[in-house]
Amino acid sequence: MNSSVPRRVSVRGPRSPLKAKSKTLAFDVQLFLDTAGLGRKVGKFKAKETIFTQGDAAKNVMYIQTGGVKLTVVNETGREAVVAILGPGDFLGEGCLAGQPCCMATAVTIAPTQGLIIDKEEMIRALHMEHELSDRFITYMLTRNIRVEADLVDQLFNSSEKRLARTLLLLARFGEDRPPHKVLPKVSQEMLAEMIGTTRSRVNFFMNKFRKLGFIQYNGEIHINNSLLSVVLHD
């Protein structure tokens, strides 16, 4: 008489869809910054269009995808100063994340510009939840803080000629990880004068000098040569 031995049956429950998704869907920082979604939208601006004005309520952060933005401040007497020129990969309006109630500067495009406008609450949520985004944002802010300190030293100790050369190189993004721009975004001599704290006539004098020395080509657009670095490095 044969006794039948029950066969072992391995019963596996269905795989958790959440676990499956977590293995296949990693957070993509660049995709987040390039596309619209919940709490973020793509804004398109014409050249010389105001994005926000000094004194406006600070309620979102903008990531520049293409184009460029000039940040200016005006004091009580009406004197205006350019405090930064920002381009693709830069953020602006980040003061709202630190509790700043109002915009401290006016942002105006210097060329047709496209950027991702992120609501304050969505940006805070993403920074808390996504470590890749928070790492990139912190790195950006630290780099920008170093730049601000270097700008202050530049204003205090360097000649207007050296300040102009440094500004042109920074606008061309020399010294960054990505390749520098050989042609600068459209920037006037008046804007350069405001950025370095001098007169337009002095900027015009030094631009002509740089051109004669072969440091730049200047025919409506500004082409930067590596040799311009010698002005900044020379004591």
C-alpha positions as CSV (number, residue, x, y, z in Angstrom):
1,M,0.0,0.0,0.0
2,N,1.6,3.2,-1.2
3,S,1.3,6.3,1.1
4,S,1.1,9.5,-0.8
5,V,3.4,12.2,0.6
6,P,2.1,15.7,0.2
7,R,4.3,17.9,-2.0
8,R,5.6,21.1,-0.6
9,V,4.1,24.0,-2.3
10,S,5.9,27.3,-2.2
11,V,3.5,30.2,-2.1
12,R,4.9,33.6,-2.9
13,G,2.7,36.6,-2.5
14,P,2.5,39.3,-5.2
15,R,5.5,41.6,-5.4
16,S,4.9,45.0,-3.8
17,P,4.3,47.5,-6.6
18,L,5.9,50.2,-4.5
19,K,9.1,48.2,-4.1
20,A,9.2,47.5,-7.8
21,K,8.8,51.1,-8.7
22,S,11.4,52.2,-6.2
23,K,14.0,50.0,-7.9
24,T,13.2,51.2,-11.4
25,L,12.3,54.9,-10.9
26,A,15.2,56.9,-9.5
27,F,14.9,60.6,-9.0
28,D,16.3,62.5,-12.0
29,V,17.5,66.0,-10.9
30,Q,17.8,67.4,-14.4
31,L,14.5,66.0,-15.5
32,F,12.9,67.7,-12.5
33,L,14.5,71.0,-13.4
34,D,13.7,70.7,-17.1
35,T,10.0,69.8,-17.0
36,A,6.8,71.2,-15.6
37,G,4.9,69.3,-12.9
38,L,3.1,69.7,-9.6
39,G,4.0,73.0,-8.2
40,R,6.3,74.0,-11.0
41,K,5.8,75.5,-14.5
42,V,7.9,76.6,-17.4
43,G,8.0,80.4,-18.0
44,K,9.0,82.0,-21.3
45,F,10.2,85.7,-21.3
46,K,11.2,88.1,-24.0
47,A,14.4,90.1,-23.9
48,K,14.3,93.0,-21.4
49,E,11.2,91.5,-19.7
50,T,10.8,91.9,-15.9
51,I,10.5,88.6,-14.1
52,F,10.0,90.2,-10.6
53,T,10.6,93.6,-9.1
54,Q,12.4,94.6,-5.9
55,G,9.8,94.6,-3.2
56,D,7.5,92.0,-4.8
57,A,6.4,89.1,-2.6
58,A,8.9,86.3,-2.6
59,K,7.0,83.1,-3.3
60,N,8.9,81.0,-5.8
61,V,12.3,80.0,-7.1
62,M,13.3,80.1,-10.8
63,Y,15.8,77.8,-12.5
64,I,17.2,79.3,-15.7
65,Q,17.0,76.8,-18.6
66,T,18.0,79.1,-21.5
67,G,18.9,82.8,-21.8
68,G,20.1,85.2,-19.2
69,V,18.9,87.4,-16.3
70,K,20.2,90.6,-14.8
71,L,19.7,91.3,-11.1
72,T,19.7,95.0,-10.0
73,V,19.0,96.8,-6.8
74,V,18.0,100.5,-6.3
75,N,18.7,102.5,-3.2
76,E,16.6,105.2,-1.6
77,T,18.1,107.9,-3.8
78,G,17.2,106.0,-7.0
79,R,20.7,104.8,-7.8
80,E,20.7,101.5,-9.5
81,A,23.5,98.8,-9.4
82,V,23.8,95.5,-11.2
83,V,24.6,92.8,-8.6
84,A,24.6,89.7,-10.8
85,I,24.2,88.3,-14.3
86,L,22.8,84.8,-14.3
87,G,22.6,82.2,-17.0
88,P,21.6,78.6,-17.8
89,G,21.9,76.4,-14.7
90,D,21.6,79.2,-12.2
91,F,18.8,79.8,-9.7
92,L,17.2,83.1,-8.6
93,G,14.6,84.0,-6.0
94,E,16.0,81.5,-3.6
95,G,15.7,84.0,-0.7
96,C,12.1,82.9,-0.2
97,L,13.4,79.6,1.1
98,A,15.1,81.4,4.0
99,G,12.0,83.2,5.0
100,Q,12.6,86.4,3.0
101,P,9.2,88.0,2.5
102,C,10.1,90.3,-0.4
103,C,12.4,90.2,-3.4
104,M,15.6,92.0,-2.6
105,A,16.4,92.8,-6.3
106,T,14.7,93.2,-9.7
107,A,15.2,90.5,-12.2
108,V,15.2,91.5,-15.9
109,T,16.0,89.2,-18.9
110,I,19.0,90.2,-21.1
111,A,17.9,87.8,-23.9
112,P,14.9,85.6,-24.6
113,T,14.8,83.4,-21.6
114,Q,13.1,80.2,-20.5
115,G,13.0,79.0,-16.9
116,L,11.3,76.6,-14.5
117,I,9.3,78.5,-11.9
118,I,9.0,76.4,-8.7
119,D,6.6,77.2,-5.9
120,K,8.3,77.8,-2.6
121,E,6.4,74.9,-0.9
122,E,7.3,72.5,-3.8
123,M,10.9,73.5,-3.7
124,I,11.1,73.0,0.1
125,R,9.4,69.6,-0.3
126,A,11.8,68.5,-3.0
127,L,14.9,69.6,-1.2
128,H,13.8,67.6,1.9
129,M,12.8,64.5,0.0
130,E,15.4,64.3,-2.8
131,H,19.0,64.2,-1.7
132,E,20.4,64.6,-5.2
133,L,18.5,67.9,-5.7
134,S,19.5,69.2,-2.2
135,D,23.2,68.3,-2.9
136,R,23.1,70.2,-6.2
137,F,21.3,73.2,-4.7
138,I,23.7,73.4,-1.7
139,T,26.7,73.2,-4.0
140,Y,25.3,76.0,-6.2
141,M,24.6,78.3,-3.2
142,L,28.1,77.7,-1.7
143,T,29.7,78.5,-5.1
144,R,27.6,81.6,-5.4
145,N,28.5,82.7,-1.9
146,I,32.2,82.3,-2.7
147,R,31.6,84.4,-5.9
148,V,29.9,87.2,-3.8
149,E,32.9,87.3,-1.4
150,A,35.3,87.4,-4.4
151,D,33.2,90.3,-5.9
152,L,33.6,92.3,-2.7
153,V,37.4,91.8,-2.6
154,D,37.5,92.8,-6.3
155,Q,35.6,96.0,-5.6
156,L,37.7,96.9,-2.6
157,F,41.2,96.2,-3.9
158,N,41.4,95.9,-7.7
159,S,41.6,98.5,-10.4
160,S,38.6,99.2,-12.7
161,E,40.6,97.6,-15.6
162,K,41.1,94.4,-13.7
163,R,37.5,94.4,-12.5
164,L,36.3,94.7,-16.1
165,A,38.6,91.8,-17.2
166,R,37.4,89.6,-14.4
167,T,33.7,90.4,-15.1
168,L,34.1,89.5,-18.7
169,L,35.7,86.2,-17.8
170,L,33.0,85.4,-15.3
171,L,30.3,86.2,-17.9
172,A,32.1,83.8,-20.2
173,R,32.1,81.2,-17.4
174,F,35.9,80.7,-17.3
175,G,37.0,78.5,-14.4
176,E,33.8,76.5,-14.3
177,D,33.5,72.8,-14.9
178,R,31.7,73.3,-18.2
179,P,33.4,74.7,-21.3
180,P,33.4,78.6,-21.3
181,H,31.4,80.7,-23.7
182,K,33.5,82.2,-26.5
183,V,30.8,84.7,-27.2
184,L,29.2,86.6,-24.4
185,P,25.4,87.1,-24.0
186,K,24.3,90.6,-25.1
187,V,25.6,93.0,-22.5
188,S,26.0,96.7,-23.0
189,Q,28.9,98.9,-21.8
190,E,26.4,100.7,-19.5
191,M,25.7,97.4,-17.8
192,L,29.3,96.5,-17.5
193,A,30.0,99.9,-15.9
194,E,27.2,99.3,-13.4
195,M,28.6,95.9,-12.6
196,I,32.1,97.1,-11.8
197,G,31.3,100.5,-10.3
198,T,32.8,102.8,-12.9
199,T,31.7,105.0,-15.8
200,R,30.8,104.0,-19.4
201,S,33.7,106.0,-20.8
202,R,36.2,104.1,-18.7
203,V,34.7,100.8,-19.8
204,N,34.9,101.9,-23.4
205,F,38.6,102.9,-23.0
206,F,39.5,99.5,-21.5
207,M,37.4,97.5,-24.1
208,N,39.3,99.3,-26.9
209,K,42.6,98.5,-25.1
210,F,41.7,94.8,-24.7
211,R,40.7,94.7,-28.4
212,K,44.0,96.2,-29.5
213,L,45.9,93.7,-27.4
214,G,44.0,90.8,-28.9
215,F,42.3,89.9,-25.6
216,I,38.8,90.3,-27.1
217,Q,37.1,90.8,-30.5
218,Y,34.3,93.4,-30.2
219,N,32.0,94.0,-33.1
220,G,28.5,94.1,-31.5
221,E,29.2,90.7,-29.9
222,I,32.1,90.2,-27.4
223,H,34.4,87.3,-28.2
224,I,36.7,86.4,-25.3
225,N,40.2,85.0,-25.7
226,N,42.1,83.0,-23.0
227,S,44.8,85.7,-23.1
228,L,42.4,88.1,-21.1
229,L,43.3,86.0,-18.0
230,S,46.7,87.8,-18.0
231,V,45.0,91.1,-17.0
232,V,43.5,89.4,-13.9
233,L,46.6,87.5,-13.0
234,H,49.0,90.4,-13.4
235,D,49.8,92.3,-10.2
